[in-house]
Amino acid sequence: MDQISELDRFDPVQDPRPADEPWPELIWPISPDTELTGDVVQLNSIDPTADSAELFRALDHDDVWSHVPGRPRDPQDFAEILSSRHTLPEWNTWVVRTRRAIAGLPAGAIVGTSSYLDVSVHDARLEIGYTLYTPAVWSSSVNPETKLLLLGHAFDALHAGRVQMKTDTRNHRSQQAIARPGAQYEGTLRRHFRRSDGTVRDSVIFSVSAEDWPDVRQRLTSRLRSPLSAK
């Protein structure tokens, strides 16, 4: 057998939790009347029939869909997409509404959506993804507060041990927004899935673990309290 050179040798990853205790399963599914409320936004499980038209209008911008495949053609198409996801047991779509006027939009306006997906009850993990906002609220407190609410519900109410987030390697804005509060970069899935233009994207993977959550929560809370929270 040829001797393995030091350049070829993989240094095994060490177990960071050698004295782990058994972790409880994720609490799932979510009650359809669950409401997550912050200072700026309120999140409810989406009603595809009632919410799709207003959500379509909020998101009907080229920049919103530049890194997300599957742009709907019209409100009816969007309603069908949202309805199909609504039936999936491992997917919960949230609609994001304003609780007060912000960025020229009135209180109660639908400004975006985010989802829990790829849920594994047995492994106590889920992903936060398919997050889209109308451009008027970009660089505002909407996204950080939405993430605070979704992460808080996942860890504190659902008993998640891991929450994953991923984005297109070309979407630098999204990568920075995910990493800023302390989500850990884990790697890049090369040639992961197809974009709308037929090219195949690499996906950048981040996660927040239950051990990370107290620090991430503090960072998000401090950011929202800061007068520079919109940056």
C-alpha positions in Angstrom: 0.0 0.0 0.0 1.3 3.4 -1.0 2.2 5.6 1.9 -0.3 8.5 2.3 1.4 11.9 2.0 0.6 14.6 4.5 -1.0 16.6 1.6 -3.5 13.7 1.0 -4.3 13.0 4.7 -7.6 14.3 6.0 -7.5 15.4 9.6 -10.7 14.0 11.2 -13.2 16.4 12.7 -13.4 16.0 16.5 -16.7 15.6 18.3 -17.5 19.0 20.0 -20.0 17.4 22.4 -18.5 14.1 23.6 -20.7 14.0 26.7 -24.0 14.7 24.8 -27.3 13.9 26.5 -30.2 12.6 24.4 -32.0 15.5 22.7 -35.9 15.7 22.5 -37.6 15.4 19.2 -38.8 18.5 17.4 -42.4 19.6 18.3 -44.2 19.5 14.9 -46.5 20.4 13.2 -47.1 24.0 14.1 -50.7 25.0 15.0 -52.1 26.9 12.1 -53.2 29.8 14.4 -49.6 30.4 15.6 -48.7 34.0 15.6 -45.2 35.4 16.1 -45.2 39.1 17.1 -42.4 41.6 17.3 -42.2 45.4 17.4 -42.2 45.8 13.6 -43.6 42.6 12.1 -46.1 39.9 12.8 -45.8 36.4 11.3 -48.7 34.1 10.7 -49.0 30.8 8.8 -50.0 31.7 5.3 -53.5 31.3 3.9 -52.7 30.8 0.2 -56.2 31.8 -0.9 -56.4 35.0 1.1 -52.8 36.1 1.1 -51.4 35.2 -2.4 -52.6 38.2 -4.3 -51.2 40.8 -1.9 -48.0 38.8 -1.5 -47.5 38.6 -5.2 -47.8 42.3 -5.6 -45.3 42.9 -2.8 -42.8 40.6 -4.4 -43.3 41.3 -8.1 -39.9 42.9 -8.7 -37.0 41.5 -10.7 -34.5 42.1 -7.9 -36.6 40.0 -5.5 -36.3 36.9 -7.7 -32.8 37.3 -9.0 -31.4 34.5 -6.9 -34.6 32.5 -6.2 -36.0 30.1 -8.9 -39.7 29.7 -9.6 -40.9 33.2 -10.0 -44.7 33.1 -10.2 -46.4 34.4 -13.4 -49.4 36.0 -11.7 -51.4 35.8 -8.4 -53.2 32.6 -9.4 -49.9 30.9 -10.2 -48.5 32.0 -6.9 -51.6 30.8 -5.1 -51.1 27.3 -6.7 -47.4 27.3 -5.7 -48.2 28.3 -2.1 -51.1 25.8 -1.9 -48.9 22.9 -3.0 -46.4 23.8 -0.3 -49.2 24.2 2.3 -49.9 20.4 2.0 -46.3 19.3 2.6 -45.8 18.0 6.1 -42.3 19.3 6.3 -43.0 22.9 5.2 -44.6 25.8 7.0 -44.9 29.1 5.1 -45.1 32.3 7.0 -46.5 35.6 5.8 -44.8 38.7 7.1 -46.9 41.8 7.9 -46.0 45.2 9.3 -47.3 46.0 12.8 -46.7 49.7 12.2 -45.9 52.0 9.3 -42.5 51.5 7.9 -40.7 52.5 4.7 -43.8 54.3 3.5 -46.0 51.2 4.0 -48.9 51.2 6.3 -49.5 49.0 9.4 -50.9 45.6 8.3 -49.2 45.5 4.9 -47.8 42.2 3.7 -44.1 42.8 3.0 -42.7 39.3 2.6 -42.6 35.6 3.4 -40.3 33.1 5.0 -40.7 29.4 5.6 -39.7 26.5 7.8 -38.8 23.7 5.5 -36.8 20.4 5.3 -38.1 19.6 8.8 -36.8 16.5 10.5 -38.8 15.8 13.7 -36.6 12.8 14.7 -33.3 14.8 14.3 -34.8 18.0 15.8 -33.7 20.2 12.9 -35.3 22.5 10.3 -34.3 25.1 7.7 -35.4 28.7 7.4 -35.6 29.6 3.8 -37.6 30.9 0.8 -37.3 34.3 2.4 -38.4 37.1 0.2 -39.2 40.8 1.0 -40.5 43.7 -1.0 -37.5 46.0 -1.8 -39.0 48.8 0.2 -38.1 47.1 3.4 -34.6 45.9 2.5 -32.0 47.2 4.9 -34.6 47.8 7.5 -35.4 46.1 10.8 -37.9 43.7 9.0 -35.5 40.9 8.2 -33.5 40.9 11.5 -36.8 40.9 13.5 -38.3 38.2 11.3 -35.2 36.0 11.9 -35.3 36.7 15.6 -38.9 35.5 15.8 -38.4 32.5 13.6 -35.2 31.4 15.4 -36.8 32.0 18.8 -39.8 29.9 18.0 -37.7 27.1 16.6 -35.4 26.9 19.6 -37.6 28.0 22.4 -41.0 26.5 21.4 -40.2 23.7 19.0 -37.0 22.5 20.8 -34.9 22.5 17.6 -31.2 21.6 18.0 -30.2 23.0 14.6 -31.6 25.6 12.2 -30.0 25.7 8.8 -30.0 28.5 6.2 -28.7 28.4 2.7 -28.3 30.8 -0.2 -26.9 31.1 -3.7 -23.1 31.6 -3.8 -23.8 34.6 -6.0 -26.1 36.2 -3.5 -23.5 38.1 -1.4 -26.2 40.3 0.2 -28.0 37.3 1.6 -24.7 35.6 2.8 -23.8 38.8 4.8 -27.3 39.0 6.3 -27.2 35.4 7.5 -23.7 35.6 8.9 -24.0 39.0 10.6 -25.9 37.8 13.7 -23.6 34.8 14.2 -24.8 32.0 12.0 -21.9 29.7 11.3 -20.7 29.1 7.8 -20.4 25.3 7.3 -19.4 24.9 3.7 -20.6 25.1 0.1 -22.7 22.5 -1.7 -21.2 22.5 -5.2 -23.6 22.3 -8.2 -26.5 22.0 -5.8 -29.6 22.8 -7.9 -30.7 24.6 -11.0 -31.4 28.3 -11.3 -34.3 29.7 -13.4 -31.9 30.5 -16.3 -30.7 26.8 -16.5 -27.4 27.3 -14.8 -26.6 25.2 -11.7 -25.9 27.1 -8.5 -23.6 26.4 -5.6 -25.4 26.7 -2.3 -23.7 28.4 0.7 -24.7 26.6 4.0 -25.0 28.3 7.4 -26.4 27.0 10.7 -27.3 28.1 14.2 -27.2 25.4 16.8 -28.9 25.3 20.2 -25.6 26.1 21.7 -25.2 29.2 19.4 -28.7 30.5 20.0 -28.1 32.6 23.1 -25.3 34.6 21.4 -27.3 34.9 18.2 -30.4 36.1 20.1 -28.3 38.7 21.9 -26.8 39.9 18.7 -30.1 40.2 16.9 -31.8 41.9 19.9 -28.9 44.4 20.3 -29.1 45.2 16.6 -32.8 45.9 16.7 -32.3 48.2 19.7 -29.5 50.1 18.0 -30.4 53.3 16.0 -28.3 51.7 13.2 -30.5 48.6 13.2 -31.5 49.3 9.6 -27.9 48.7 8.4 
